[in-house]
Amino acid sequence: MSEKEKVEDGPESSAATLEPDLGRQQAVFVRHQADRAAMSWGDRVRRRWRSALKEPITAPEEKTSGDDHAGGVSEDGQQVQYRLESTEKQQNASFFQRLTSCCRRQSRGSGLVGINSNQKLAMYLHWMFRVNFIFLFAVMCVMFFALVIFFAGIITAVGNIDKECVRIGSEEFAAADTAFADAFALSWTTFSTVGYGSTYPALGKDNSNPTNCFFINFVCSLESLVGVLYSGFCGAILFGKVLRIQSHAQVIFSDPLVIRYGSGITQGANDDKEKEDDDEEADPKIPCPVLEFRIVNRLYNELGGEIMDATLNCVANVDSNDLDPARDHSEHSMRSDSGSDAGSSGYGNSEHSAVNSLSRFLAFSGFSLHRQQQTVDEDPTSRLVTKHIFSKLHIEASDHPFFKRVWLARHTLDEDSPIVKPRIRRQIKRNGGFWPNKYNNYAAIRDSLQFNQILVSLNGVSNVSASDVYAQKIYDFVDVNIGYQFVNLLYREGDGKLGVDTDLVNDVREQNGGGGEPLALE
């Protein structure tokens, strides 16, 4: 007896343990040869149709046992690819359950086409949340008139069969050769539940045989139900979009990332060039470059437009090929030591385990040289996409208790920065935490960076609505500009109030002391 049969037909003593899973079972299918590789949804549908027309799909989609494909090799000599799905048991189904089984959600791979109506509806809902209001309103209008015209066609057909069933004032249907126009008027007033009364289904006193107009009354009642559901559906979508707008923080992220280095950090703008050269020769200690971006609050001049308890979370997307081998080996050694300590005993081992526990706590709190990182493996084969490492960036003043106007975020490119190449970090460490003098130029600084994207998220509480708000921004490597700094945004208005010129949010100038990389003017 297999393990699966043991689980399904187990003894009564284990019924209490297996009770939550008695209504589910695992279905095992063999993936067809033409359907094994990863492909788009359209290509998969076309391949399934071609395969269905060429040969009947019986064996590939039937549930198989372990004896049918011994060793995991199919008849064509290739390795068998299985599809495992969780399904619901339907034992001793009633007639009503069997009758309504066609309306229930089937297994994803059981059909030829593989279309799931619930998934398509969910995708359509997500699409409506992404589009703008004007385009969404246009789509809703098109759907409204499409449904109205559809029911108008049915009313026209029914009215032509029995002209007494639809009344246009006191006249019969199509008395003035305006059948579709009259049907359209009845359709939209019924669909929208307005009901002007100028066009209406015939009543009992208007028809000699009231049973003849049952179908037109049924169509109108069905149309009114569809209209109510459609109105509620559109209202729910619009309400959800309004809630989403309210939950989005009204802030502006700067498009460029700027990096100040050398004299741009030491603020030597007022000194002449000879004095700067003398200072560099006398004191070769150069501070590490600083990466900056800024955020502007759109509601800076509105009462209650502040964001309370705002926090910034920045994560760098680094390619796995750029991971520091020495640091990765040290982290692996720390995990190995902690694992060996867990299975050993003794005072020395306990003390070593306590030290490792403390180091892990300090690393989680940000007090260790080991950066916080998480590896995401999208492609197990690493042929299409390499492993990505998401490392947390330390932002100076990452919390803002009262974000009202402008927030300048800074990240120092020091020995703990995950977006600096390992060899540069090691030289910074040997240099006592200062930037190497030979890399104090924009070309060397750009060559020392390693990241694909920087993901920034802002979270806080709106002061006017007391609801959680958020905003996000993704920076690419092309957004980096070395040797520049942001210009001032603040100014005094005529009444003395402090204002913010949001038009200058992306404006930069060359840093103090020069050294900015050339920019390609448009």
Sequence and secondary structure as in RCSB ss.txt:
>XXXX:A:sequence
MSEKEKVEDGPESSAATLEPDLGRQQAVFVRHQADRAAMSWGDRVRRRWRSALKEPITAPEEKTSGDDHAGGVSE
DGQQVQYRLESTEKQQNASFFQRLTSCCRRQSRGSGLVGINSNQKLAMYLHWMFRVNFIFLFAVMCVMFFALVIF
FAGIITAVGNIDKECVRIGSEEFAAADTAFADAFALSWTTFSTVGYGSTYPALGKDNSNPTNCFFINFVCSLESL
VGVLYSGFCGAILFGKVLRIQSHAQVIFSDPLVIRYGSGITQGANDDKEKEDDDEEADPKIPCPVLEFRIVNRLY
NELGGEIMDATLNCVANVDSNDLDPARDHSEHSMRSDSGSDAGSSGYGNSEHSAVNSLSRFLAFSGFSLHRQQQT
VDEDPTSRLVTKHIFSKLHIEASDHPFFKRVWLARHTLDEDSPIVKPRIRRQIKRNGGFWPNKYNNYAAIRDSLQ
FNQILVSLNGVSNVSASDVYAQKIYDFVDVNIGYQFVNLLYREGDGKLGVDTDLVNDVREQNGGGGEPLALE
>XXXX:A:secstr
  HHHHHHT  GGGHHHHGGGTTEEEEEEE  GGG S   HHHHHHHHHHHHHHS  STTTS   TTTTGGGB T
TSSB  EEEEEEE   S  HHHHHSGGGS   TTSSSS   HHHHHHHHHHHHHHS HHHHHHHHHHHHHHHHHH
HHHHHHHHHHH GGGEEETTEETTTTS HHHHHHHHHHHHHTT   SSEEE  GGG S GGGGHHHHHHHHHHHH
HHHHHHHHHHHHHHHHHHHHHHB  EEE S EEEE THHHHT TTS HHHHHHHHHH   B   EEEEEEEETTT
TSTT  EEEEEEEEEEEEEGGGS HHHHHHHHHHHHHHHHHHT  SHHHHHHHHHHHHHHHHHHHT SSS  EEE
E S TT SSS  EEEEEE  BT EEEEE SEEEEEEE STT TTB HHHHHHHHHTTSSB GGG SHHHHHHTB 
 SEEEEEEEEEETTT  EEEEEEEEEGGGEEETEEE   EEE TTS EEE GGGTT EEE TT         
